Amino acid sequence: MALCPSIILHNSPFPPHPFQLVAIPTLSSQYYPLKSNRFTDPPLLRPERFCTIPGTSLSSSSPSSSMEAPPEGYRKNVGICLINPSKKIFAASRLDIPDSWQMPQGGIDENEDPRDAAIRELKEETGVTSAEVLAEVPYWLTYDFPPAVSEKLKLQWGSVWKGQAQKWFLLKLTGKEEEINLLGDGTEKPEFGEWSWMSPEQVVDLAVDFKKPVYKEVLTVFSPYL
């Protein structure tokens, strides 16, 4: 399908920058002192109308779209685009997929609000609790699992899904970088080995192929903040 004029994908205006890898901390540094959560209600960034981009599908939503039903057959999920004061984006390398980097994401629990899920997943995967919610993509973005990934997740989850339907949130780190801990808050098994602040182009380039269209769309919607 043709792209909607209001959300045409384009290359980021920011030139590529070298990035510094930060390895996973040792177990002795698993727990950082927790800081009080400081989250504010985000504005909704809405295109003039909804459309489909290659490799993704969008579901129409109302202004209060956080609890809108996702497309059938897709697992509900949240994605978190975390930026620092310099507007660089947090990305981390997956332990289970070599050379694959991604932004934090995770499943939405039963009856859990997507915004609450985003805050929880950020803490579980990165240890970060000092962050401000800046914006939300007010519709679901989906990607399909490749066959090999689908089979692996079928064994892991005990259920079959076409892929994941994601609600994306933009958050800004308000604490210090030392708060970032890839061992998370200790409630879940670590997923990442290294992390870095990246440009939008680097985030897309280092993502697995089946997530690239969603990443391009997310970063386009959040571009006023980047």
ABEGO torsion letter per residue (X at the ends): XBBBAAABBBBBABBBBBBBBBBBBBAAAABBBBBBBBBBBBBBBBBABBBBBBGBBBBBBBABAAABBBBBGBBBBBBBBBBBAAGBBBBBBBAABBGBBBBBBBBBBBGBBAAAAAAAAAAAAAGBABBBBABBBABBBBBBBBAAAAAAAAAAAGBBBAEBBBBBBBBBBABBAAABBAAEAGABBBABABBBBBBAAAAAAABBAAAAAAAAAAAAAAAAAX
